């Protein structure tokens, strides 16, 4: 370990979109009044969940009214679009269609529409089969919901621009610094990393796939555990088949939105993802394996309760992971004319699924507090869309907890 560094008023652990947005928002509020340091273990920012997501600007149409997800997505979506306009970041508010492919899905689609109205989502329009064709000519469905405020962006680019502005505000970012532990001191916390020790009067920990582990290192009981689920995508080669974004009606029994089609901001198209257990929390390949991560999940009662509850669904997802034919068949529900030759194996991402001991997914954003720290335990989608709003939310919590505004 190197020599101990000077005191920092705030150390933010994690250089993903939530960590950087939080540090940036606090630096906007306080400028040089606070000495801010961000520690990121990888060699670049936005390396994991931020850099491996589908780049969708979410509308907030799915989320429970009054939840942190609903509030921050509604507010954050507009903030994000304004930020992109201000800094010439490529984005497109292109809209998406959520499609019921059979009559049995229509009641669930109607529920989504009602929830969208409750969440005051702009640009909602109910479509019949003819209306679907006007937006997506190759898509087949009996009814759909057009969501005009959805869009696409590169969240890694957004993260790097916020990081740039954070540094202009006096913040410091250190990459390649993995946090290994915390030690309480009289006036704060000693943060131990693989490259030295740093003193923090206050901390905000945004560790994504490792949020539960860092909470434990800080002597907190997270009351949940992170389990990694890999989402695999296929690249769509026949770009004429899709204009923008096409989503199925999600099955209310499962915590996923279903396999969908996405136009990326670089002009490419992808379809997916599925959801399979990742044998490594940061395992983007089917062959990736880490004993510690497997043992962590296998020893957790919440994981077994989840898998038992959704065993048949999980088997289907695993089969789709190894069978292009099965994945293709699922994609044809939305676009029946899709050929096997229209798709090729693409990239993958890993979701940090926060599981309670009862096997239920923790559905909303979750924060826990230590003496001089705030831990972001759960920040699933739409965290990227909501990042600028979440940053303000955490900044407000920090003001109250750390007494900065007093």
C-alpha positions as CSV (number, residue, x, y, z in Angstrom):
1,X,0.0,0.0,0.0
2,X,1.2,3.5,-0.8
3,X,1.2,6.5,1.6
4,X,-2.1,7.8,2.8
5,X,-3.4,10.7,0.7
6,X,-5.0,13.9,1.9
7,X,-8.5,14.1,3.2
8,X,-11.3,14.2,0.6
9,X,-14.6,15.7,1.5
10,X,-16.3,13.0,-0.6
11,X,-15.1,9.8,-2.2
12,X,-17.5,8.3,-4.8
13,X,-16.8,4.6,-5.4
14,X,-17.7,3.5,-8.9
15,X,-17.3,5.1,-12.3
16,X,-20.4,3.9,-14.0
17,X,-23.2,6.3,-15.1
18,X,-24.8,6.5,-11.6
19,X,-21.5,7.2,-9.8
20,X,-20.3,9.8,-12.2
21,X,-23.7,11.5,-12.4
22,X,-23.8,11.7,-8.6
23,X,-20.3,13.2,-8.4
24,X,-21.0,15.6,-11.2
25,X,-24.3,16.8,-9.7
26,X,-22.6,17.4,-6.3
27,X,-19.7,19.2,-8.0
28,X,-22.3,21.4,-9.8
29,X,-23.9,22.3,-6.5
30,X,-20.7,22.9,-4.5
31,X,-17.8,23.4,-7.0
32,X,-14.5,23.9,-5.3
33,X,-16.1,24.0,-1.9
34,X,-15.9,20.2,-1.8
35,X,-12.9,18.1,-2.6
36,X,-14.3,15.2,-4.6
37,X,-12.6,11.9,-5.7
38,X,-14.0,9.2,-7.8
39,X,-12.4,5.7,-7.6
40,X,-13.0,3.2,-10.5
41,X,-11.5,-0.2,-10.6
42,X,-11.4,-0.6,-14.4
43,X,-9.1,1.1,-16.8
44,X,-12.0,3.1,-18.2
45,X,-15.3,4.6,-17.0
46,X,-18.7,3.1,-17.9
47,X,-17.1,-0.3,-18.5
48,X,-19.7,-2.7,-17.2
49,X,-23.5,-2.2,-17.0
50,X,-23.3,1.3,-18.4
51,X,-21.3,0.3,-21.4
52,X,-23.1,-3.0,-22.1
53,X,-26.7,-1.9,-22.1
54,X,-29.0,-1.3,-25.1
55,X,-28.8,2.5,-25.0
56,X,-32.5,3.0,-24.8
57,X,-33.9,6.3,-23.3
58,X,-36.8,4.8,-21.3
59,X,-40.1,6.6,-21.0
60,X,-41.1,5.4,-17.5
61,X,-44.3,3.8,-18.8
62,X,-43.8,0.5,-16.9
63,X,-43.0,1.7,-13.4
64,X,-45.3,1.8,-10.4
65,X,-46.6,5.4,-9.9
66,X,-44.9,7.1,-7.0
67,X,-41.9,4.8,-7.0
68,X,-38.3,6.1,-7.2
69,X,-38.1,4.5,-10.6
70,X,-41.1,6.3,-11.9
71,X,-40.2,9.7,-10.4
72,X,-36.6,9.7,-11.5
73,X,-37.2,8.3,-14.9
74,X,-39.9,10.9,-15.7
75,X,-37.6,13.7,-14.5
76,X,-34.3,12.2,-15.6
77,X,-35.5,11.5,-19.2
78,X,-36.0,15.2,-19.9
79,X,-32.7,16.1,-18.1
80,X,-30.8,13.6,-20.2
81,X,-32.2,14.8,-23.5
82,X,-31.4,18.4,-22.5
83,X,-27.9,17.4,-21.5
84,X,-27.4,15.7,-24.9
85,X,-28.6,18.7,-26.8
86,X,-26.4,21.1,-24.7
87,X,-23.3,19.0,-25.3
88,X,-24.0,17.8,-28.9
89,X,-24.2,14.1,-27.8
90,X,-25.8,12.0,-30.5
91,X,-29.3,10.9,-29.5
92,X,-32.7,10.3,-31.1
93,X,-36.1,10.6,-29.4
94,X,-37.5,8.2,-32.0
95,X,-40.3,6.5,-30.0
96,X,-41.1,2.9,-29.6
97,X,-44.0,0.5,-30.0
98,X,-45.0,-2.0,-27.4
99,X,-46.9,-4.7,-29.3
100,X,-49.5,-7.3,-28.3
101,X,-49.1,-10.1,-30.7
102,X,-52.2,-12.0,-29.5
103,X,-55.5,-11.1,-27.8
104,X,-54.4,-12.6,-24.5
105,X,-51.8,-9.9,-24.2
106,X,-54.2,-7.0,-24.7
107,X,-55.3,-6.7,-21.1
108,X,-51.7,-6.3,-20.0
109,X,-51.1,-3.8,-22.7
110,X,-54.1,-1.8,-21.5
111,X,-52.6,-1.9,-17.9
112,X,-49.3,-0.5,-19.3
113,X,-51.3,2.3,-21.0
114,X,-53.1,3.2,-17.8
115,X,-49.9,3.2,-15.8
116,X,-48.4,5.5,-18.5
117,X,-51.3,7.9,-18.0
118,X,-50.8,7.8,-14.2
119,X,-47.1,8.5,-14.7
120,X,-47.9,11.4,-17.1
121,X,-45.9,10.0,-19.9
122,X,-46.2,12.2,-23.0
123,X,-46.6,10.9,-26.5
124,X,-48.8,7.9,-25.8
125,X,-50.9,6.6,-28.6
126,X,-52.9,3.4,-28.9
127,X,-52.5,1.6,-32.2
128,X,-54.5,-1.0,-34.1
129,X,-52.9,-3.5,-36.4
130,X,-52.9,-0.9,-39.2
131,X,-51.3,1.7,-37.0
132,X,-48.6,-0.7,-36.0
133,X,-47.7,-1.1,-39.7
134,X,-47.4,2.7,-40.1
135,X,-44.6,2.7,-37.6
136,X,-43.1,-0.7,-38.2
137,X,-44.1,-2.2,-41.5
138,X,-42.8,-5.7,-40.8
139,X,-44.2,-6.0,-37.3
140,X,-47.4,-8.0,-36.7
141,X,-49.7,-7.4,-33.8
142,X,-53.4,-7.0,-32.8
143,X,-52.8,-3.9,-30.8
144,X,-49.9,-1.7,-29.6
145,X,-48.9,1.3,-27.6
146,X,-46.8,3.9,-29.2
147,X,-44.5,5.7,-26.7
148,X,-43.2,8.8,-28.4
149,X,-40.8,10.0,-25.8
150,X,-38.6,6.9,-25.9
151,X,-35.3,7.1,-27.7
152,X,-31.7,6.0,-28.0
153,X,-28.3,7.3,-26.9
154,X,-24.8,6.0,-26.1
155,X,-24.6,6.0,-22.3
156,X,-20.8,5.6,-22.2
157,X,-20.5,8.9,-24.1
158,X,-22.9,10.6,-21.7
159,X,-20.8,9.3,-18.7
160,X,-17.6,10.6,-20.2
161,X,-19.1,14.0,-20.8
162,X,-20.3,14.2,-17.2
163,X,-16.8,13.1,-16.1
164,X,-15.3,15.9,-18.1
165,X,-17.5,18.4,-16.5
166,X,-16.9,17.0,-13.1
167,X,-13.1,17.5,-13.6
168,X,-13.7,21.0,-14.8
169,X,-15.5,21.6,-11.5
170,X,-12.4,20.4,-9.6
171,X,-13.3,16.7,-9.2
172,X,-10.6,14.1,-9.4
173,X,-11.1,10.7,-11.1
174,X,-8.7,7.8,-10.6
175,X,-9.1,4.7,-12.8
176,X,-7.6,1.3,-12.1
177,X,-8.2,1.8,-8.4
178,X,-10.1,-1.2,-7.0
179,X,-11.5,-0.6,-3.5
180,X,-10.5,-3.5,-1.2
181,X,-11.8,-2.3,2.2
182,X,-12.8,0.4,4.5
183,X,-11.6,1.4,7.9
184,X,-13.4,3.8,10.2
185,X,-11.3,6.7,11.5
186,X,-12.1,9.5,13.9
187,X,-13.0,12.0,11.2
188,X,-14.1,9.7,8.4
189,X,-13.1,6.5,6.6
190,X,-9.8,5.1,5.3
191,X,-10.5,3.7,1.8
192,X,-8.1,0.9,0.9
193,X,-7.4,0.3,-2.8
194,X,-5.0,-1.8,-4.8
195,X,-2.9,1.3,-5.4
196,X,-3.0,3.1,-2.1
197,X,-5.2,4.5,0.7
198,X,-7.4,7.5,0.6
199,X,-9.1,9.4,3.4
200,X,-12.8,10.2,3.0
201,X,-14.8,12.4,5.3
202,X,-17.9,11.1,3.5
203,X,-18.5,8.4,0.9
204,X,-21.1,7.5,-1.7
205,X,-20.7,3.9,-3.0
206,X,-22.1,3.1,-6.4
207,X,-20.6,-0.3,-7.0
208,X,-23.2,-1.9,-9.4
209,X,-22.5,-5.6,-9.7
210,X,-20.6,-5.5,-6.4
211,X,-22.8,-3.2,-4.3
212,X,-23.7,-5.9,-1.8
213,X,-20.0,-6.8,-1.3
214,X,-18.9,-3.3,-0.7
215,X,-21.7,-2.7,1.7
216,X,-20.5,-5.7,3.7
217,X,-17.0,-4.3,3.6
218,X,-18.4,-1.2,5.2
219,X,-20.0,-3.3,8.0
220,X,-23.5,-3.0,6.6
221,X,-26.1,-5.7,6.2
222,X,-27.5,-5.2,2.7
223,X,-30.5,-7.4,3.3
224,X,-30.2,-8.7,-0.3
225,X,-27.6,-10.2,-2.6
226,X,-26.6,-9.4,-6.1
227,X,-26.9,-12.2,-8.7
228,X,-25.6,-11.6,-12.2
229,X,-27.8,-12.5,-15.1
230,X,-26.3,-12.3,-18.6
231,X,-28.4,-10.8,-21.4
232,X,-27.3,-12.0,-24.9
233,X,-28.1,-10.1,-28.1
234,X,-28.2,-11.0,-31.7
235,X,-27.2,-8.4,-34.3
236,X,-29.9,-7.7,-36.9
237,X,-28.3,-7.8,-40.4
238,X,-31.4,-7.0,-42.4
239,X,-31.9,-3.4,-41.2
240,X,-35.0,-2.9,-43.4
241,X,-37.0,-5.0,-41.0
242,X,-37.0,-2.4,-38.1
243,X,-37.3,1.3,-38.1
244,X,-36.8,2.2,-34.4
245,X,-37.7,0.2,-31.2
246,X,-40.1,-2.7,-31.0
247,X,-41.0,-4.3,-27.6
248,X,-43.3,-7.1,-26.7
249,X,-45.9,-6.9,-24.0
250,X,-43.8,-8.1,-20.9
251,X,-45.1,-11.2,-19.1
252,X,-46.2,-9.8,-15.7
253,X,-45.0,-13.1,-14.0
254,X,-41.3,-12.4,-14.8
255,X,-39.0,-9.4,-14.1
256,X,-37.9,-8.9,-17.7
257,X,-39.2,-6.7,-20.5
258,X,-38.8,-9.5,-23.1
259,X,-36.8,-9.9,-26.3
260,X,-37.0,-6.7,-28.3
261,X,-35.6,-4.9,-31.3
262,X,-33.4,-1.8,-30.9
263,X,-31.9,0.6,-33.3
264,X,-28.6,1.7,-31.8
265,X,-27.3,5.3,-32.0
266,X,-24.5,4.2,-34.3
267,X,-27.0,2.9,-36.9
268,X,-26.7,-0.8,-36.1
269,X,-29.6,-2.9,-34.9
270,X,-29.8,-5.6,-32.3
271,X,-32.4,-7.9,-30.9
272,X,-32.6,-9.4,-27.4
273,X,-31.7,-9.9,-24.6
274,X,-32.5,-13.2,-23.0
275,X,-31.7,-13.6,-19.3
276,X,-29.5,-16.5,-18.2
277,X,-27.5,-17.0,-15.0
278,X,-24.0,-15.6,-15.3
279,X,-21.4,-17.9,-13.8
280,X,-19.3,-14.7,-13.3
281,X,-20.7,-11.4,-12.2
282,X,-18.8,-9.7,-14.9
283,X,-19.0,-12.7,-17.3
284,X,-19.9,-11.6,-20.8
285,X,-19.0,-14.9,-22.5
286,X,-20.9,-18.1,-22.1
287,X,-17.6,-19.8,-20.9
288,X,-16.8,-17.2,-18.2
289,X,-16.7,-18.7,-14.7
290,X,-15.7,-17.5,-11.3
291,X,-16.0,-19.8,-8.3
292,X,-16.6,-17.0,-5.8
293,X,-19.6,-15.7,-7.8
294,X,-21.1,-19.1,-8.3
295,X,-20.7,-20.0,-4.7
296,X,-22.2,-16.7,-3.6
297,X,-25.4,-17.4,-5.6
298,X,-25.5,-21.1,-4.8
299,X,-25.3,-20.5,-1.1
300,X,-28.1,-17.9,-1.1
301,X,-31.7,-19.0,-0.3
302,X,-33.1,-16.1,-2.3
303,X,-31.5,-17.4,-5.5
304,X,-32.9,-20.9,-5.0
305,X,-36.4,-19.5,-4.3
306,X,-36.2,-17.5,-7.5
307,X,-35.0,-20.4,-9.6
308,X,-37.6,-22.7,-8.1
309,X,-40.4,-20.2,-8.8
310,X,-39.3,-19.6,-12.4
311,X,-37.8,-23.0,-13.2
312,X,-39.6,-23.6,-16.5
313,X,-38.9,-20.0,-17.7
314,X,-35.2,-20.4,-16.7
315,X,-34.9,-23.6,-18.7
316,X,-36.3,-21.9,-21.8
317,X,-33.9,-19.0,-21.4
318,X,-31.0,-21.3,-21.1
319,X,-32.1,-23.2,-24.2
320,X,-32.4,-20.0,-26.2
321,X,-28.9,-19.2,-25.1
322,X,-27.5,-22.2,-26.9
323,X,-30.0,-22.4,-29.7
324,X,-30.1,-19.7,-32.4
325,X,-33.2,-21.4,-33.8
326,X,-35.1,-21.0,-30.5
327,X,-34.0,-17.4,-30.2
328,X,-35.0,-16.8,-33.8
329,X,-38.4,-18.3,-33.2
330,X,-39.0,-16.0,-30.3
331,X,-38.1,-13.0,-32.4
332,X,-40.6,-14.0,-35.1
333,X,-43.4,-13.3,-32.7
334,X,-43.0,-9.7,-33.4
335,X,-41.6,-10.0,-37.0
336,X,-42.8,-13.2,-38.6
337,X,-40.9,-12.6,-41.8
338,X,-37.5,-12.6,-40.0
339,X,-35.1,-15.1,-41.5
340,X,-32.4,-17.0,-39.7
341,X,-29.9,-15.4,-42.0
342,X,-31.2,-11.9,-40.8
343,X,-29.4,-12.3,-37.4
344,X,-26.0,-13.1,-36.2
345,X,-24.6,-13.6,-32.7
346,X,-23.9,-10.3,-31.0
347,X,-22.7,-8.9,-27.8
348,X,-23.8,-9.5,-24.2
349,X,-24.3,-7.6,-20.9
350,X,-24.7,-8.6,-17.3
351,X,-27.5,-7.2,-15.1
352,X,-27.1,-6.8,-11.4
353,X,-30.2,-8.5,-10.1
354,X,-30.8,-7.6,-6.4
355,X,-32.6,-10.5,-4.7
356,X,-34.3,-10.4,-1.4
357,X,-34.1,-13.6,0.8
358,X,-37.7,-14.5,-0.2
359,X,-36.6,-14.8,-3.8
360,X,-38.3,-11.7,-5.0
361,X,-36.4,-9.1,-7.1
362,X,-36.0,-5.7,-5.4
363,X,-37.8,-3.7,-8.0
364,X,-37.0,-0.1,-7.0
365,X,-33.9,1.9,-6.4
366,X,-32.5,1.1,-3.0
367,X,-30.1,3.1,-0.8
368,X,-28.7,2.3,2.7
369,X,-26.9,4.7,5.0
370,X,-23.8,4.1,7.2
371,X,-22.4,6.6,9.7
372,X,-20.7,8.7,7.0
373,X,-21.7,6.9,3.8
374,X,-24.5,6.3,1.4
375,X,-24.6,3.0,-0.5
376,X,-26.5,2.6,-3.7
377,X,-27.5,-1.0,-3.3
378,X,-29.8,-1.3,-6.3
379,X,-29.9,0.8,-9.4
380,X,-31.4,-1.3,-12.2
381,X,-32.9,0.0,-15.4
382,X,-33.9,2.8,-15.9
383,X,-30.9,4.0,-13.9
384,X,-29.0,5.2,-17.0
385,X,-32.0,7.1,-18.3
386,X,-32.6,8.5,-14.8
387,X,-28.9,9.2,-14.0
388,X,-29.0,13.0,-13.8
389,X,-32.1,12.9,-11.7
390,X,-30.7,10.1,-9.4
391,X,-27.6,12.2,-9.1
392,X,-29.7,15.1,-7.7
393,X,-31.7,12.7,-5.5
394,X,-28.4,11.4,-3.9
395,X,-27.0,14.9,-3.7
396,X,-30.1,15.9,-1.7
397,X,-29.7,12.8,0.6
398,X,-26.0,13.7,1.1
399,X,-26.9,17.3,1.9
400,X,-29.2,16.1,4.7
401,X,-26.9,13.4,6.0
402,X,-23.6,15.1,5.8
403,X,-24.7,18.6,6.6
404,X,-23.2,20.2,3.6
405,X,-26.1,22.6,3.1
406,X,-26.2,23.7,6.8
